[in-house]
Amino acid sequence: MGNLTRAHLVETGIWLFICIVFFGFSFEFNKTIEIYKFGATGWPRSILLLLILVGAGNLYYAWNNGSETQKGRVGFSEESSEVSYNSMGQVIKTSFILLLPLFYAILLKPVGFYAGTPFFIALIMLAWGERRVGKILLVTLVIYAFLIFLFMFLLNAPLPQGNVSPFYDFSAFMLKTKTQLQQLM
């Protein structure tokens, strides 16, 4: 059993149970949609699959390392200090982390997914404490490429395009490029 504890198995079991229950509920709205070839359940089932993969990844990590914290990850500190909110800087940092997804969601309509997502990814990394510019750019590029591949090519899902220039123009460029790539295949 490696370094697994009962807590790791219970946690993974709970996540797996949740995924199975929601997968069962997905049959209640399993209908075809004219503009989306995977139907109404394509998105929810994709998210459930990702949750199962993350749960399996966590279980594998716990198998090898137990509950040991991964060193070198963003936000990891060698010092075991408790978080206190006595300073205004800590309050601002925590507020920034909590409010950033809200601002991203609000800005999705005018800015769109294609132009707004790379900035959101980079800002989240900054908020979590990453300061190495090269790492921020590389991780942002990898995550953005993965999301574009997942939503545009694999799921063929319509994403918010934005309605303000130049963001709308950028979204139109991305969709035009996608169409041209699909015609080549």
Phi, psi and chi 1 to 4 in degrees:
 res  aa     phi    psi   chi1   chi2   chi3   chi4
   1 MET       -    7.7  -64.8 -102.8  -51.9      -
   2 GLY    57.4 -134.7      -      -      -      -
   3 ASN  -100.8   17.6  -65.1  -43.9      -      -
   4 LEU   -69.6  142.6  -72.0  178.0      -      -
   5 THR  -116.4  172.5   62.6      -      -      -
   6 ARG   -61.3  -35.8 -179.6 -178.8  -66.2 -177.4
   7 ALA   -61.9  -39.7      -      -      -      -
   8 HIS   -63.5  -43.3  -62.7  130.2      -      -
   9 LEU   -67.3  -40.0  -64.2  173.5      -      -
  10 VAL   -65.2  -44.0  168.6      -      -      -
  11 GLU   -60.3  -46.8 -179.9 -177.1  -18.4      -
  12 THR   -64.9  -38.7  -56.4      -      -      -
  13 GLY   -63.6  -38.7      -      -      -      -
  14 ILE   -64.7  -45.2  -71.1  171.4      -      -
  15 TRP   -63.9  -41.1  -79.2  109.5      -      -
  16 LEU   -64.7  -40.5 -170.8   60.0      -      -
  17 PHE   -61.3  -45.3  176.4   74.5      -      -
  18 ILE   -60.1  -43.4  -70.9  170.4      -      -
  19 CYS   -63.8  -41.4  -69.3      -      -      -
  20 ILE   -65.8  -42.4  -69.8  170.0      -      -
  21 VAL   -62.7  -47.0  166.9      -      -      -
  22 PHE   -68.5  -32.5  -79.6  104.1      -      -
  23 PHE   -62.6  -41.1 -177.0   79.0      -      -
  24 GLY   -62.5  -41.1      -      -      -      -
  25 PHE   -67.9  -24.2  -81.3  117.1      -      -
  26 SER   -65.3  -20.1   71.8      -      -      -
  27 PHE   -71.8  -15.4  -73.7   98.3      -      -
  28 GLU   -73.1  -22.3  -68.2 -172.8   16.7      -
  29 PHE  -125.6   30.7   56.9   92.2      -      -
  30 ASN   -79.3   88.0 -170.4   17.0      -      -
  31 LYS  -128.6  155.9  -63.2  178.1 -178.9  173.7
  32 THR   -80.7  145.5   57.3      -      -      -
  33 ILE  -121.5  134.7  -62.0  176.5      -      -
  34 GLU   -62.0  -39.8 -172.1  174.7  -49.0      -
  35 ILE   -93.5   -1.9   59.8  169.1      -      -
  36 TYR  -133.9  110.0 -172.8   52.4      -      -
  37 LYS   -68.8  -18.1   67.7  179.6  177.5 -179.5
  38 PHE   -91.0   -0.6  -63.7  106.9      -      -
  39 GLY    78.2 -177.5      -      -      -      -
  40 ALA   -68.1  -22.6      -      -      -      -
  41 THR   -95.0    1.3   56.5      -      -      -
  42 GLY   -59.4  -50.7      -      -      -      -
  43 TRP   -64.7  -54.5  -86.3   80.8      -      -
  44 PRO   -58.4  -40.0  -23.8   32.8      -      -
  45 ARG   -69.9  -31.6  -70.9  179.7  177.5  168.3
  46 SER   -65.3  -42.5  -61.0      -      -      -
  47 ILE   -63.3  -41.4  -60.7  -63.3      -      -
  48 LEU   -63.1  -40.0  -68.3  174.5      -      -
  49 LEU   -63.0  -41.8  177.3   64.0      -      -
  50 LEU   -63.8  -39.5  -71.0  175.1      -      -
  51 LEU   -62.0  -40.2  -76.7  174.5      -      -
  52 ILE   -66.1  -40.9  -69.9  171.0      -      -
  53 LEU   -64.4  -40.9  -70.1  175.0      -      -
  54 VAL   -65.6  -42.1  168.0      -      -      -
  55 GLY   -61.4  -41.9      -      -      -      -
  56 ALA   -65.6  -38.6      -      -      -      -
  57 GLY   -64.7  -41.6      -      -      -      -
  58 ASN   -64.3  -40.1  -80.0  -24.1      -      -
  59 LEU   -65.1  -41.9 -167.7   64.1      -      -
  60 TYR   -63.5  -42.3  178.2   74.0      -      -
  61 TYR   -63.5  -42.8 -178.7   80.7      -      -
  62 ALA   -66.0  -34.1      -      -      -      -
  63 TRP   -59.4  -43.5  173.6  -67.8      -      -
  64 ASN   -83.2  -36.3  -70.5  -33.9      -      -
  65 ASN  -122.0   -3.7  -56.8  -57.1      -      -
  66 GLY    67.6 -141.2      -      -      -      -
  67 SER   -94.2   11.6  -64.1      -      -      -
  68 GLU   -62.1  135.5  179.7 -179.7  -40.0      -
  69 THR   -73.5  137.6  -55.1      -      -      -
  70 GLN   -71.0  118.7 -175.8  178.9   11.3      -
  71 LYS   -76.5  146.6  -65.1 -179.6 -179.7  177.1
  72 GLY    87.9   -5.4      -      -      -      -
  73 ARG   -78.0  163.1   72.1  177.2 -176.6  158.9
  74 VAL   -65.0  131.2  173.5      -      -      -
  75 GLY    88.6   -5.6      -      -      -      -
  76 PHE   -75.9  137.2  177.0   75.3      -      -
  77 SER  -127.7  138.2  172.8      -      -      -
  78 GLU   -66.9  -29.4  -64.7  -68.9  -26.5      -
  79 GLU   -84.5  137.2  -54.4  163.3    4.5      -
  80 SER   -96.1   79.0   60.3      -      -      -
  81 SER  -105.5  144.1   60.2      -      -      -
  82 GLU   -79.5  150.6  -68.6 -170.7   25.6      -
  83 VAL   -79.6  128.5  176.1      -      -      -
  84 SER  -124.0  150.6   66.6      -      -      -
  85 TYR  -111.2   39.0  -64.0  100.7      -      -
  86 ASN   -80.1  -25.1  -63.5  -26.6      -      -
  87 SER  -101.3  149.1   69.6      -      -      -
  88 MET   -66.4  -32.1 -173.6   53.9  104.9      -
  89 GLY   -61.6  -41.8      -      -      -      -
  90 GLN   -67.2  -37.9 -172.5   65.3   34.3      -
  91 VAL   -65.3  -43.2  171.4      -      -      -
  92 ILE   -64.3  -42.1  -69.3  172.3      -      -
  93 LYS   -62.9  -45.7 -179.4 -179.4  175.3 -176.8
  94 THR   -65.8  -41.1  -57.1      -      -      -
  95 SER   -63.1  -40.2  -59.9      -      -      -
  96 PHE   -61.0  -43.5 -175.8   65.8      -      -
  97 ILE   -64.2  -39.8  -69.6  171.5      -      -
  98 LEU   -76.4  -33.7  -66.0  174.5      -      -
  99 LEU   -88.3  -20.5  -67.6  176.4      -      -
 100 LEU   -57.8  -46.0 -164.9   55.9      -      -
 101 PRO   -61.9  -33.0  -23.5   33.2      -      -
 102 LEU   -65.6  -45.4  178.4   65.7      -      -
 103 PHE   -63.6  -38.0  -71.8  128.6      -      -
 104 TYR   -61.5  -45.1  174.4   67.3      -      -
 105 ALA   -64.0  -39.6      -      -      -      -
 106 ILE   -66.8  -37.9  -69.3  170.6      -      -
 107 LEU   -82.7   -6.6  -69.6  174.7      -      -
 108 LEU   -60.6  -38.5  -95.2 -179.7      -      -
 109 LYS   -67.0  -49.9 -173.3  173.3 -177.3  178.6
 110 PRO   -77.7  -34.4   23.4  -30.4      -      -
 111 VAL   -93.2  -38.0  174.1      -      -      -
 112 GLY    91.0  162.3      -      -      -      -
 113 PHE   -69.4  -42.9  178.0   86.4      -      -
 114 TYR   -64.6  -39.5  -57.4  103.2      -      -
 115 ALA   -90.9  -29.9      -      -      -      -
 116 GLY   -85.3  -29.1      -      -      -      -
 117 THR   -64.0  -43.7  -60.6      -      -      -
 118 PRO   -60.1  -38.2  -15.3   22.0      -      -
 119 PHE   -67.7  -37.9  -65.9  103.8      -      -
 120 PHE   -63.9  -44.9  173.4   70.5      -      -
 121 ILE   -60.8  -46.2  -64.6  168.2      -      -
 122 ALA   -65.6  -40.9      -      -      -      -
 123 LEU   -67.0  -36.8  -72.2  173.6      -      -
 124 ILE   -63.9  -41.6  -80.6  -70.3      -      -
 125 MET   -64.6  -39.8  -69.2  177.8   64.0      -
 126 LEU   -62.9  -41.6  -84.4  169.9      -      -
 127 ALA   -65.3  -32.5      -      -      -      -
 128 TRP   -80.1   -4.1  -74.4  -14.2      -      -
 129 GLY   108.6    0.2      -      -      -      -
 130 GLU   -74.6  128.4  179.4   61.2   58.4      -
 131 ARG  -119.9   -5.3  -62.8  -68.4 -179.1 -102.6
 132 ARG   -80.2  113.8  -63.9  169.9  -72.3 -170.3
 133 VAL   -61.6  -42.1  174.9      -      -      -
 134 GLY   -60.8  -43.3      -      -      -      -
 135 LYS   -66.1  -41.2  -72.3 -122.3  179.1 -165.2
 136 ILE   -61.2  -45.8  -69.5  174.1      -      -
 137 LEU   -64.4  -44.9  -70.0  175.0      -      -
 138 LEU   -65.1  -47.9  179.3   66.0      -      -
 139 VAL   -66.5  -39.9  171.5      -      -      -
 140 THR   -60.4  -44.3  -61.1      -      -      -
 141 LEU   -63.0  -43.8 -176.9   64.6      -      -
 142 VAL   -65.7  -46.1  168.1      -      -      -
 143 ILE   -65.6  -42.8  -67.2  173.5      -      -
 144 TYR   -62.7  -43.6 -174.5   65.0      -      -
 145 ALA   -62.5  -41.2      -      -      -      -
 146 PHE   -62.4  -45.4  172.8   74.5      -      -
 147 LEU   -64.7  -41.3  -68.3  174.7      -      -
 148 ILE   -62.3  -45.3  -68.3  -63.0      -      -
 149 PHE   -61.9  -45.4  173.2   75.5      -      -
 150 LEU   -62.7  -51.4  177.7   68.5      -      -
 151 PHE   -83.6  -36.5  -69.1  117.6      -      -
 152 MET   -84.3  -40.4  -74.0 -177.3   72.3      -
 153 PHE  -102.9  -45.2  -66.3  100.0      -      -
 154 LEU   -77.1  -50.1 -163.2   60.8      -      -
 155 LEU   -91.7  -16.1  -62.9  174.6      -      -
 156 ASN    51.6   44.0 -160.7   24.1      -      -
 157 ALA   -93.7  137.9      -      -      -      -
 158 PRO   -73.5  131.0   22.3  -27.4      -      -
 159 LEU  -114.5  157.0  -62.7  168.5      -      -
 160 PRO   -59.7  129.5  -19.3   28.3      -      -
 161 GLN   -99.0  -12.2  -62.2  178.2   22.8      -
 162 GLY    83.3  157.2      -      -      -      -
 163 ASN  -130.8   15.0   53.3   16.2      -      -
 164 VAL  -118.5  132.7  175.5      -      -      -
 165 SER   -75.6  139.7 -175.3      -      -      -
 166 PRO   -93.0    3.0   35.4  -35.9      -      -
 167 PHE   -65.7  -41.4  -53.4  114.9      -      -
 168 TYR   -62.4  -39.2 -179.8   80.3      -      -
 169 ASP   -63.2  -40.2  -58.6  -31.2      -      -
 170 PHE   -64.4  -42.4 -179.9   71.1      -      -
 171 SER   -61.8  -40.5  -62.4      -      -      -
 172 ALA   -63.5  -39.1      -      -      -      -
 173 PHE   -62.1  -43.6  166.6   76.6      -      -
 174 MET   -63.2  -43.3  -67.1  -70.3  -73.4      -
 175 LEU   -68.3  -37.6  -67.3  172.2      -      -
 176 LYS   -64.8  -41.2 -177.3  178.9  170.6 -175.2
 177 THR   -64.2  -41.1  -56.3      -      -      -
 178 LYS   -61.0  -45.1  174.0 -161.2  164.1 -156.4
 179 THR   -61.9  -42.8  -56.8      -      -      -
 180 GLN   -64.7  -39.0  -69.3  172.8  -16.7      -
 181 LEU   -66.2  -39.5  -75.1  173.6      -      -
 182 GLN   -68.2  -31.5  -74.3  179.1  -27.8      -
 183 GLN   -72.6  -26.9  -71.7  174.6  -11.6      -
 184 LEU   -71.7  -28.4  -71.4  175.2      -      -
 185 MET   -81.7      -  -65.6 -178.5 -161.6      -
